[in-house]
Amino acid sequence: MSQFFQIHPQDPQARLIKQAVDIIRKGGVVVYPTDSAYALGCQIGDKNAIERVRRLRQLDKHHNFTLLCCDLSQMGLFAKIDTAQFRLLKAHIPGPYTFILNATREVPRLLMHDKRRTIGLRVPSNPIVNALTAELGEPLMSVSLILPGDADPMTDPYEIRQRLEHHVDLIIDGGYGGLEASTVIDLSGDEPELIRAGCGDPAPFLAKA
């Protein structure tokens, strides 16, 4: 049976954030809100927790996992970012975007794309996630909460609780989530490529192509 924390979406309670991070550090899989849709996550180096997320979402080995970072400098520890990419990222984070970039050696192999050695990176504009990553002191491994058979992310924390309370360790209720996941832009190649259209406007990135 999972725990269920109601955390204020604009002013997260420090006590609950600390308890949530303690669950994550002990190998927990958590559901939390972002600035787009709800997401599933765990600690980035926890193989067992990552495999639980993979099974829950039914993801294959080619899936690009995402690291939720606190800022651009933290992104730079886990991805190879050139000057042009830096300027592009700086202008659009925080925000509802996931960027696929070439991973550095700091990224655990099981999180990278099996063949391309890329990783998804994201700096969301959400006080709850920002508080979690600040308390954790490292990025949070993340995938959108789109369950097998569903076309869209789950939005209602109580419905999430009903469906997942026996499959995750913590559900954070931060209010209703968005209906769209983040927009995914691949910056690992010669030209920016739109991988998934979501709630972030892709036009500024495609204009660079």
C-alpha positions as CSV (number, residue, x, y, z in Angstrom):
1,M,0.0,0.0,0.0
2,S,1.5,3.3,-1.1
3,Q,1.6,6.5,1.0
4,F,-0.4,9.5,-0.1
5,F,1.0,13.0,0.5
6,Q,-1.1,16.1,-0.2
7,I,1.6,18.7,-0.9
8,H,0.8,22.4,-1.6
9,P,1.4,23.1,-5.3
10,Q,2.9,26.5,-4.7
11,D,4.3,26.3,-1.2
12,P,5.4,22.7,-0.6
13,Q,5.6,21.6,3.1
14,A,9.3,21.0,3.9
15,R,8.4,18.1,6.3
16,L,6.6,16.2,3.6
17,I,9.3,16.9,1.0
18,K,11.9,15.5,3.4
19,Q,9.7,12.4,4.0
20,A,9.2,12.0,0.2
21,V,13.0,12.2,-0.5
22,D,13.6,9.6,2.3
23,I,11.2,7.2,0.5
24,I,13.1,7.8,-2.8
25,R,16.5,7.2,-1.2
26,K,15.2,4.0,0.3
27,G,14.4,2.6,-3.2
28,G,10.9,3.9,-3.5
29,V,9.0,4.5,-6.7
30,V,7.0,7.7,-6.6
31,V,4.3,9.5,-8.5
32,Y,4.6,13.3,-8.6
33,P,3.3,16.3,-10.5
34,T,5.4,18.3,-13.0
35,D,4.6,21.5,-15.0
36,S,3.0,19.2,-17.7
37,A,1.6,15.9,-16.5
38,Y,2.1,13.6,-13.6
39,A,5.2,11.4,-13.7
40,L,6.7,8.3,-12.3
41,G,10.2,8.5,-10.8
42,C,12.9,7.1,-8.6
43,Q,16.6,7.6,-7.7
44,I,18.8,7.6,-10.8
45,G,21.2,4.9,-9.7
46,D,18.6,2.5,-8.2
47,K,18.5,-0.5,-10.6
48,N,15.6,-2.3,-8.8
49,A,13.4,0.9,-8.7
50,I,14.2,1.6,-12.3
51,E,13.2,-1.9,-13.3
52,R,9.9,-1.5,-11.4
53,V,9.2,1.7,-13.4
54,R,10.1,-0.1,-16.6
55,R,7.7,-2.9,-15.9
56,L,4.9,-0.6,-14.8
57,R,5.2,1.4,-18.0
58,Q,6.1,-1.7,-20.1
59,L,9.1,0.1,-21.6
60,D,11.7,-1.5,-23.8
61,K,15.5,-1.1,-23.6
62,H,15.4,1.6,-26.2
63,H,13.3,4.0,-24.2
64,N,14.9,7.4,-23.4
65,F,14.5,7.9,-19.6
66,T,14.5,11.5,-18.4
67,L,16.5,13.1,-15.6
68,L,14.7,16.0,-13.9
69,C,17.3,18.5,-13.0
70,C,17.3,21.6,-10.8
71,D,19.0,23.9,-13.3
72,L,21.1,24.1,-16.5
73,S,24.4,23.6,-14.7
74,Q,23.2,20.3,-13.3
75,M,22.1,19.3,-16.8
76,G,25.7,19.9,-17.9
77,L,26.9,17.2,-15.5
78,F,24.9,14.6,-17.3
79,A,24.8,15.7,-20.9
80,K,27.3,17.0,-23.5
81,I,26.1,20.6,-24.2
82,D,27.8,22.8,-26.8
83,T,27.6,26.6,-27.0
84,A,24.6,26.7,-29.4
85,Q,22.7,24.1,-27.3
86,F,23.5,26.0,-24.1
87,R,21.9,29.2,-25.5
88,L,18.9,27.4,-26.7
89,L,18.3,25.6,-23.4
90,K,18.9,28.7,-21.4
91,A,16.2,30.5,-23.2
92,H,13.6,27.8,-22.6
93,I,14.1,26.3,-19.2
94,P,12.5,25.9,-16.8
95,G,9.5,24.8,-18.9
96,P,7.5,21.9,-20.2
97,Y,10.2,20.5,-22.4
98,T,12.3,17.3,-22.4
99,F,15.6,17.5,-24.3
100,I,17.4,14.4,-25.7
101,L,21.1,15.0,-25.5
102,N,24.3,12.9,-25.7
103,A,25.0,11.5,-22.2
104,T,28.1,11.9,-20.2
105,R,29.7,9.1,-18.1
106,E,27.7,10.4,-15.1
107,V,24.6,8.8,-16.5
108,P,24.1,5.1,-15.4
109,R,24.1,2.9,-18.4
110,L,20.7,1.4,-17.7
111,L,19.1,4.9,-18.1
112,M,20.7,5.6,-21.5
113,H,19.2,4.7,-24.9
114,D,20.7,1.2,-25.6
115,K,22.4,2.1,-28.9
116,R,22.5,5.9,-29.1
117,R,23.9,6.6,-25.6
118,T,21.5,9.5,-25.2
119,I,19.5,10.7,-22.2
120,G,16.4,12.9,-21.7
121,L,16.9,16.0,-19.5
122,R,14.3,18.4,-18.2
123,V,14.1,21.4,-15.8
124,P,10.4,21.7,-15.0
125,S,8.7,24.8,-13.6
126,N,7.0,23.1,-10.7
127,P,7.6,24.0,-7.0
128,I,7.0,20.4,-5.8
129,V,9.6,18.9,-8.2
130,N,12.0,21.7,-7.6
131,A,11.8,21.1,-3.8
132,L,12.3,17.3,-4.3
133,T,15.4,17.7,-6.5
134,A,16.8,20.3,-4.2
135,E,16.4,18.1,-1.1
136,L,17.6,15.0,-3.0
137,G,20.7,16.8,-4.2
138,E,20.7,15.1,-7.6
139,P,18.3,14.6,-10.6
140,L,15.2,12.5,-10.3
141,M,14.7,9.7,-12.8
142,S,11.4,10.4,-14.5
143,V,8.9,9.1,-17.1
144,S,5.5,10.4,-17.9
145,L,2.6,8.6,-16.1
146,I,1.0,7.1,-19.2
147,L,0.0,3.6,-18.3
148,P,-0.2,0.7,-20.8
149,G,-3.4,1.0,-22.8
150,D,-3.8,4.7,-22.0
151,A,-3.4,7.3,-24.7
152,D,-3.0,10.2,-22.2
153,P,-1.3,10.9,-18.9
154,M,-3.4,10.4,-15.7
155,T,-4.6,13.7,-14.2
156,D,-6.6,12.9,-11.0
157,P,-4.5,12.1,-8.0
158,Y,-7.3,10.1,-6.5
159,E,-7.7,8.0,-9.6
160,I,-3.9,7.5,-9.6
161,R,-4.2,6.3,-6.0
162,Q,-7.0,3.9,-6.9
163,R,-5.0,2.4,-9.8
164,L,-1.4,2.4,-8.5
165,E,-1.6,2.2,-4.7
166,H,-0.3,-1.4,-4.8
167,H,2.4,-0.7,-7.3
168,V,4.3,2.4,-6.1
169,D,5.6,3.6,-2.7
170,L,4.3,7.1,-2.7
171,I,1.8,9.2,-4.6
172,I,2.1,13.0,-4.2
173,D,-1.1,14.9,-4.7
174,G,-0.2,18.3,-6.0
175,G,-3.6,19.0,-7.6
176,Y,-5.0,18.0,-10.9
177,G,-2.2,17.3,-13.5
178,G,-2.1,18.5,-17.1
179,L,-3.6,16.5,-20.0
180,E,-0.4,16.6,-22.1
181,A,3.1,15.4,-21.4
182,S,6.1,17.5,-22.1
183,T,7.3,18.3,-25.6
184,V,10.3,16.2,-26.5
185,I,13.0,17.8,-28.6
186,D,16.1,15.7,-29.8
187,L,19.2,17.9,-29.8
188,S,21.7,15.0,-30.1
189,G,22.0,15.2,-33.9
190,D,23.0,17.8,-36.4
191,E,19.5,19.4,-36.4
192,P,16.8,19.7,-33.7
193,E,14.1,17.1,-34.2
194,L,10.6,17.0,-32.7
195,I,10.0,13.6,-31.1
196,R,6.8,14.3,-29.3
197,A,4.5,17.3,-29.4
198,G,3.2,18.1,-25.9
199,C,2.3,21.2,-23.9
200,G,5.5,23.1,-24.8
201,D,5.6,25.0,-28.1
202,P,8.1,23.3,-30.3
203,A,8.3,26.2,-32.8
204,P,11.4,28.0,-31.3
205,F,13.5,24.8,-31.7
206,L,12.4,23.8,-35.1
207,A,13.1,27.3,-36.4
208,K,16.7,26.6,-35.6
209,A,16.7,23.6,-37.9
